[in-house]
Amino acid sequence: MDLSTAEEESNSDQIVHTPPEIDWEMLDKSKFFFLGAGLFSCVSATLYPVVVLKTRQQVSSSHLSSLKTAFSILRYEGFRGLYRGFGTSLIGTIPARATYMTALELTKSNVGTSIIKLGFPEPTAAAIANAMAGLSAALAAQLVWTPVDVVSQRLMVQGNDYSNQKISTSDQKSNKYMNGIDAFRKILNTNGPRGLYRGFGISIMTYAPSNAVWWASYSVAQRLVWGGIGSYMCNENENGGVVAFTPDSRTVMAVQGVSAAMAGGVSALVTMPLDTIKTRLQVLDSSDDNNGRKVPTIGQTVRNLVREGGWMAFYRGLGPRWASMSMSATTMITTYELLKRLSTKNQENLIR
């Protein structure tokens, strides 16, 4: 992920010199992919319980707080309940992320160059390029990620019925899917490939604008943060000139992390209703068709949510999703930048 840092604003005398970008040619590819697999697996494992909480809240017909939902999972399913479907999700993340990053970098580079040639100012060009890159990356990645998402979410919600806070041994053993492979096979046998892409349209409607909003917000947030740092750190010397501030790599990563968290919060708030509808559609029991009932449409899902809890029902799980997106964005950005530094061929040329 070749993230651009803030550049000098045309109407400002304050300058922040950031460390040079680490581009693709500077990386040791074998080290990059090997370390990347390990680092991002650790990040995914850390954040996964929050995703499970968010999903459980979205499919529940009653409103429970995140804390109560977590306690219910731990009480009736144990710690493993917070990692239902994790293996499937982790395996699918590798090709999905590779597809995402390829589309992201190609679009960002080509669109950014084209927009600047049209005469747009650099800050505007950066925001538009980032938004378009996020949009195209989401579209490409969902082709890989939707089936993985369907399977992992089906596994996440197994054992979700805690009626009257009681659960029997037979209920615990009534899970339809033994593991990700079993879930994949049963969904494919029951509904065909279409079952694995249930909610694909709403996923595109959710993740495409979410990524566009996130990357555009991230670009703007970085400039705001660097602008604040420039105002605070850059001082005039005795000759009336401006003394530039040159941050070290830790400061750069901190700014990237804060900017990512800000962008994640904005994106979560804007796209939460669509994510709730998507989750409801993807975890519907495929056996409903065998009972003569049609799978609800998007419109019926919206009406069901409104009937259950009004328009606030669309924001069930907002807390975990906000936390998940903010933490995920922060850790992914900082982890990626750390990964690039660790994988650089000439370490001595880096500003530390």
C-alpha positions in Angstrom: 0.0 0.0 0.0 1.8 3.1 -1.2 0.4 5.7 1.0 1.1 9.3 0.1 2.1 11.6 2.9 1.1 15.2 3.2 2.8 17.8 1.0 3.3 21.5 1.4 0.1 23.5 1.1 0.3 26.3 -1.5 -1.0 28.9 1.0 1.2 27.9 3.9 4.7 28.9 4.9 5.0 26.0 7.3 6.8 22.9 6.0 6.7 19.3 7.3 9.3 17.0 5.7 8.2 13.4 5.9 10.5 10.4 5.4 10.7 9.2 1.7 8.1 6.7 0.5 9.1 3.0 0.2 8.1 2.0 -3.3 7.7 -1.5 -4.8 11.2 -1.6 -6.3 12.8 -1.0 -2.9 11.2 -4.1 -1.4 12.7 -7.6 -0.9 9.7 -9.5 -2.3 10.2 -12.8 -0.6 10.7 -11.2 2.8 7.7 -8.9 2.1 5.2 -11.8 1.4 6.6 -14.1 4.1 6.5 -11.4 6.9 3.2 -10.0 5.6 1.4 -13.4 5.9 2.5 -13.6 9.6 1.9 -10.0 10.5 -1.6 -9.7 9.0 -2.6 -13.1 10.4 -1.9 -11.8 13.8 -3.8 -8.6 13.1 -6.8 -10.6 11.9 -6.7 -12.9 14.9 -6.7 -9.9 17.3 -9.7 -8.2 15.7 -11.8 -11.2 14.8 -13.8 -11.3 18.1 -15.1 -7.8 17.5 -16.4 -8.9 14.1 -18.2 -11.8 15.7 -19.9 -9.5 18.2 -20.9 -7.1 15.4 -22.4 -10.0 13.4 -24.3 -11.5 16.3 -25.9 -8.2 17.2 -26.9 -7.5 13.6 -28.8 -10.8 13.2 -30.4 -10.8 16.6 -34.1 -9.9 16.8 -33.6 -8.3 20.2 -31.2 -5.6 21.1 -28.4 -6.6 23.4 -25.3 -4.5 24.3 -21.9 -5.6 23.1 -20.9 -6.5 26.6 -24.0 -8.7 27.2 -23.5 -10.4 23.8 -19.8 -11.1 24.6 -20.7 -12.6 28.1 -23.4 -14.8 26.5 -21.0 -16.2 24.0 -18.3 -16.8 26.6 -20.9 -18.4 29.0 -22.6 -20.8 26.5 -19.9 -21.4 23.9 -16.7 -20.6 25.6 -13.8 -18.6 24.2 -13.9 -20.6 21.0 -17.3 -19.0 20.3 -15.5 -15.7 19.6 -13.5 -17.3 16.8 -16.2 -19.2 15.0 -15.4 -19.2 11.3 -11.9 -17.7 11.8 -10.1 -20.4 9.9 -12.2 -19.8 6.8 -11.9 -16.1 7.1 -8.1 -16.3 7.4 -7.7 -18.5 4.4 -9.9 -16.3 2.3 -8.2 -13.1 3.4 -4.9 -13.9 1.6 -6.2 -13.9 -2.0 -8.8 -11.2 -1.2 -6.1 -8.9 0.1 -3.8 -9.5 -2.8 -6.6 -8.6 -5.2 -7.5 -5.6 -3.2 -4.0 -4.2 -3.0 -3.3 -4.7 -6.7 -6.5 -2.9 -7.8 -5.9 -0.2 -5.1 -2.3 0.7 -6.2 -3.0 0.6 -9.9 -6.0 2.8 -9.7 -4.5 5.3 -7.3 -1.4 5.8 -9.4 -3.2 6.1 -12.8 -6.2 8.2 -11.6 -4.0 10.5 -9.5 -1.7 11.2 -12.5 -4.6 11.8 -14.8 -6.4 14.2 -12.5 -3.3 16.3 -11.8 -2.8 16.6 -15.6 -6.4 18.0 -15.8 -5.3 20.9 -13.6 -6.8 19.9 -10.3 -4.8 21.0 -7.1 -2.8 18.2 -5.5 -5.0 17.9 -2.3 -8.1 17.5 -4.4 -6.4 15.1 -6.8 -5.2 13.0 -3.9 -8.7 12.8 -2.3 -10.3 11.8 -5.6 -7.6 9.3 -6.5 -7.9 7.7 -3.1 -11.7 7.5 -3.3 -11.6 5.9 -6.8 -8.8 3.5 -5.7 -10.9 2.4 -2.7 -13.9 1.9 -4.9 -12.2 -0.2 -7.5 -10.3 -2.2 -4.9 -13.6 -3.1 -3.1 -15.2 -4.2 -6.4 -12.3 -6.5 -7.2 -11.9 -7.9 -3.8 -15.6 -8.8 -3.3 -15.4 -11.3 -6.1 -13.1 -13.3 -3.9 -14.4 -12.2 -0.4 -18.2 -12.6 -0.7 -18.1 -16.5 -0.6 -15.7 -16.4 2.3 -17.8 -13.9 4.1 -21.0 -15.9 3.6 -19.4 -19.1 5.0 -17.6 -17.4 7.9 -20.7 -15.5 8.9 -22.8 -18.6 8.9 -20.3 -20.2 11.2 -20.2 -17.0 13.4 -23.9 -17.1 14.2 -24.2 -20.8 15.1 -25.3 -21.1 18.7 -26.7 -17.6 18.7 -30.1 -18.5 20.2 -30.0 -18.0 24.0 -33.8 -18.0 24.6 -34.5 -17.1 28.2 -30.8 -17.4 28.9 -30.9 -21.2 28.6 -29.3 -23.5 26.1 -29.5 -27.3 26.1 -26.8 -29.8 25.2 -28.9 -30.9 22.2 -29.0 -27.2 21.0 -25.2 -27.0 21.3 -24.9 -30.1 19.0 -27.5 -28.9 16.5 -25.1 -26.7 14.5 -25.6 -27.3 10.8 -21.9 -26.8 9.9 -19.0 -28.7 11.3 -16.4 -26.4 9.8 -15.8 -24.1 6.8 -15.4 -26.9 4.3 -18.7 -28.5 5.4 -20.5 -25.2 5.3 -19.1 -24.5 1.8 -20.2 -27.9 0.5 -23.7 -27.7 2.1 -24.4 -24.2 0.8 -23.2 -25.2 -2.7 -25.3 -28.3 -2.7 -28.4 -26.5 -1.5 -28.3 -23.3 -3.5 -25.5 -23.7 -6.0 -22.9 -21.0 -6.6 -25.6 -18.4 -6.2 -25.8 -19.3 -2.5 -22.2 -18.5 -2.0 -22.7 -15.1 -3.6 -25.9 -14.3 -1.6 -25.7 -10.6 -0.7 -23.1 -9.9 -3.4 -25.0 -6.9 -4.7 -25.5 -5.4 -1.2 -21.9 -6.2 -0.4 -20.8 -4.1 -3.4 -23.2 -1.4 -2.3 -21.7 -1.5 1.2 -18.0 -2.0 0.7 -17.6 0.1 -2.5 -18.8 3.4 -0.9 -17.3 2.4 2.4 -13.9 2.1 0.8 -14.3 5.2 -1.2 -15.4 7.2 1.9 -12.6 5.7 3.9 -9.8 6.5 1.5 -11.0 10.0 0.7 -11.4 10.6 4.5 -8.0 9.2 5.2 -6.4 11.5 2.6 -8.2 14.6 4.1 -7.5 13.4 7.7 -3.8 13.1 7.0 -3.6 16.6 5.7 -5.5 18.0 8.7 -3.2 16.1 11.2 0.0 17.1 9.4 -1.3 20.7 9.2 -1.9 20.7 12.9 1.6 19.3 13.6 3.1 21.9 11.2 1.4 24.8 13.0 2.7 23.5 16.3 6.2 22.4 15.4 7.4 24.8 12.7 8.9 28.0 14.1 10.3 31.1 12.6 14.0 31.7 13.0 15.7 35.0 13.8 15.9 35.9 10.1 12.2 35.6 9.6 12.4 32.3 7.8 10.5 29.1 8.7 12.3 26.2 10.3 11.0 23.0 8.8 10.0 20.1 11.0 11.3 16.7 9.9 9.5 13.9 11.8 11.0 10.4 12.3 9.3 7.2 11.1 7.5 6.7 14.4 5.8 10.0 14.1 4.8 9.3 10.5 3.3 6.0 11.5 1.5 7.6 14.4 0.0 10.2 12.1 -1.1 7.5 9.7 -2.7 5.5 12.5 -4.6 8.5 13.9 -5.8 9.4 10.4 -6.8 5.8 9.6 -8.9 5.7 12.9 -10.6 9.0 12.0 -11.5 7.7 8.5 -12.7 4.4 9.9 -15.1 6.1 12.2 -16.6 8.2 9.5 -16.9 5.3 7.1 -18.6 3.0 9.8 -21.2 5.7 10.6 -22.1 6.4 6.9 -22.4 2.8 5.7 -23.7 1.0 8.9 -27.3 0.5 7.6 -26.1 -1.2 4.4 -23.8 -3.5 6.4 -26.7 -4.6 8.7 -28.9 -5.4 5.7 -26.0 -7.3 4.0 -25.3 -9.4 7.1 -29.0 -10.3 7.5 -29.1 -11.5 3.9 -25.9 -13.5 4.1 -26.7 -15.5 7.2 -30.3 -16.5 6.2 -30.8 -20.2 6.6 -30.6 -21.8 3.2 -33.0 -24.5 4.3 -35.9 -22.0 4.3 -36.3 -22.7 0.6 -37.1 -26.4 1.5 -39.9 -25.3 3.8 -41.6 -23.4 1.0 -40.6 -20.0 2.2 -38.9 -17.6 -0.1 -35.6 -15.9 0.9 -36.5 -12.3 1.9 -35.5 -9.6 -0.5 -33.7 -6.4 0.5 -37.0 -4.6 0.8 -38.4 -7.3 3.1 -35.3 -7.2 5.2 -35.6 -3.5 5.6 -39.2 -3.8 6.7 -38.3 -6.6 9.1 -35.7 -4.4 10.7 -38.0 -1.4 11.0 -40.7 -3.7 12.6 -38.2 -5.1 15.1 -36.7 -1.8 16.3 -37.4 1.1 14.1 -34.7 2.8 12.1 -32.3 2.4 15.0 -32.3 -1.4 14.3 -30.1 -0.6 11.3 -27.4 0.6 13.7 -27.3 -2.5 15.9 -23.7 -3.4 16.3 -22.5 0.1 15.5 -20.2 0.2 18.5 -18.3 -3.0 17.6 -18.3 -2.1 13.9 -17.0 1.4 14.7 -14.3 -0.1 16.9 -13.6 -2.9 14.4 -13.1 -0.5 11.4 -11.1 2.0 13.4 -8.9 -0.5 15.0 -8.6 -2.5 11.8 -7.7 0.6 9.7 -5.1 1.7 12.3 -3.5 -1.6 12.7 -3.5 -2.4 9.0 -2.0 0.9 8.0 0.7 0.8 10.7 1.4 -2.9 10.2 1.8 -2.4 6.5 4.2 0.5 6.9 6.2 -1.5 9.4 6.2 -4.4 7.0 7.6 -2.2 4.2 10.3 -1.0 6.4 11.3 -4.5 7.5 11.2 -5.7 3.9 13.3 -2.8 2.4 16.5 -3.9 0.7 18.7 -1.1 1.9 17.7 -0.5 5.5 20.5 2.0 6.1 18.9 4.4 3.7 15.7 4.7 5.8 15.1 7.7 8.2 14.7 6.3 11.6 
